[in-house]
Amino acid sequence: MKKNLLLLILIISFLFEAFLMGIAFFNPAATLKLFKLSYNADTALLAYFSAWFLLLITVICVYLIWLVKTNRPGFSGLIYLLGCWWIGLGVAVFIMFNRPDNLLTDSLKGFILVIMNYFYSKQQSIASRT
């Protein structure tokens, strides 16, 4: 049950990041509009970097889904890292740019991921002792 919930959170995160990545690659003006920026020659590079960065996060999500699904050892640390990164990203964007929507999406996603990973890892360690 806990593994399925962890996989569900990872799949939802993957879909969200893949959607944003698709927008960033195929419609960079819309991506910058999400950040309340106008698309011009000065901000085009920012849109390009954002797209590639979102691709990296999407690939990490796919890798984590594969690790959890196949029950490979060592996935827990990477999930904690990704979850804490999302929490930090959401809080930082909220503090610096006063964007509560980002706080809600990224920080909540990261917090749920960290909590689900904690309970799943705890269950795995208890099962391995018996």
Legacy VTK file of the C-alpha trace (Angstrom):
# vtk DataFile Version 3.0
C-alpha trace
ASCII
DATASET POLYDATA
POINTS 130 float
0.000 0.000 0.000
2.725 2.472 0.975
4.737 1.551 -2.096
1.720 2.221 -4.319
1.148 5.619 -2.691
4.816 6.500 -3.130
4.636 5.458 -6.783
1.448 7.479 -7.228
3.107 10.621 -5.830
6.127 10.061 -8.093
3.936 9.527 -11.159
1.896 12.674 -10.416
5.140 14.604 -9.944
6.474 13.204 -13.216
3.321 14.191 -15.106
3.380 17.702 -13.661
7.069 18.202 -14.481
6.678 16.669 -17.949
3.775 19.011 -18.668
5.830 22.026 -17.607
8.794 20.758 -19.621
6.650 20.400 -22.733
5.389 23.936 -22.350
8.929 25.195 -21.767
10.295 23.538 -24.920
7.410 24.155 -27.301
6.020 27.446 -25.999
8.726 29.347 -24.114
6.638 32.527 -24.065
3.951 30.740 -22.022
6.596 29.430 -19.632
7.894 32.903 -18.981
4.329 34.146 -18.609
3.926 31.673 -15.739
6.783 33.506 -14.032
5.230 36.883 -14.944
7.990 37.708 -17.440
7.698 38.853 -21.021
9.345 36.874 -23.788
12.037 38.852 -25.590
15.676 38.473 -26.595
16.843 39.065 -23.025
14.631 36.397 -21.459
14.801 33.748 -24.200
17.890 32.207 -22.618
16.063 31.891 -19.293
13.257 29.969 -21.004
15.803 27.687 -22.685
17.586 26.933 -19.403
14.271 26.351 -17.648
13.244 23.800 -20.274
16.447 21.803 -19.932
16.292 21.989 -16.152
12.731 20.671 -16.194
13.890 17.865 -18.495
16.498 16.891 -15.890
13.886 16.801 -13.121
11.558 14.759 -15.352
14.293 12.207 -16.051
15.063 11.970 -12.319
11.362 11.292 -11.662
11.328 8.507 -14.257
14.473 7.001 -12.728
12.941 7.117 -9.241
9.734 5.501 -10.476
11.814 2.674 -11.942
13.860 2.318 -8.730
10.796 2.125 -6.498
8.842 -0.136 -8.848
11.681 -2.651 -9.115
12.490 -2.322 -5.396
16.133 -1.412 -5.985
18.217 -0.418 -2.980
19.366 3.156 -2.611
16.303 4.975 -3.933
15.438 6.461 -0.555
18.284 8.977 -0.430
17.531 10.291 -3.907
13.847 10.679 -3.044
14.767 12.588 0.120
17.073 14.815 -1.913
14.428 15.544 -4.561
11.702 16.108 -1.978
13.827 18.462 0.132
14.887 20.295 -3.020
11.229 20.835 -3.971
10.427 22.043 -0.442
13.347 24.471 -0.543
12.430 25.668 -4.033
8.842 26.385 -3.067
9.799 28.216 0.130
12.544 30.232 -1.591
10.316 31.316 -4.470
7.611 32.279 -1.979
10.011 34.337 0.137
11.840 35.990 -2.754
8.965 36.557 -5.185
5.835 36.216 -3.006
4.400 33.393 -5.134
2.129 31.252 -2.902
1.078 29.059 -5.851
4.647 27.777 -6.189
4.825 27.228 -2.442
1.714 25.117 -2.637
2.711 23.020 -5.648
6.429 22.434 -5.094
6.679 22.448 -1.310
3.562 20.364 -0.805
4.712 17.883 -3.441
8.144 17.646 -1.817
6.721 17.326 1.696
4.352 14.525 0.703
7.184 12.764 -1.119
9.502 12.964 1.913
6.787 11.728 4.315
5.726 8.846 2.050
9.358 7.862 1.526
9.967 7.900 5.282
7.068 5.564 6.013
7.879 3.251 3.094
11.559 3.075 4.067
10.609 2.383 7.669
8.333 -0.430 6.528
11.103 -1.878 4.358
13.641 -1.815 7.203
11.191 -3.543 9.545
10.402 -6.190 6.903
14.096 -6.845 6.267
14.739 -7.520 9.976
12.117 -10.272 10.188
LINES 1 131
130 0 1 2 3 4 5 6 7 8 9 10 11 12 13 14 15 16 17 18 19 20 21 22 23 24 25 26 27 28 29 30 31 32 33 34 35 36 37 38 39 40 41 42 43 44 45 46 47 48 49 50 51 52 53 54 55 56 57 58 59 60 61 62 63 64 65 66 67 68 69 70 71 72 73 74 75 76 77 78 79 80 81 82 83 84 85 86 87 88 89 90 91 92 93 94 95 96 97 98 99 100 101 102 103 104 105 106 107 108 109 110 111 112 113 114 115 116 117 118 119 120 121 122 123 124 125 126 127 128 129
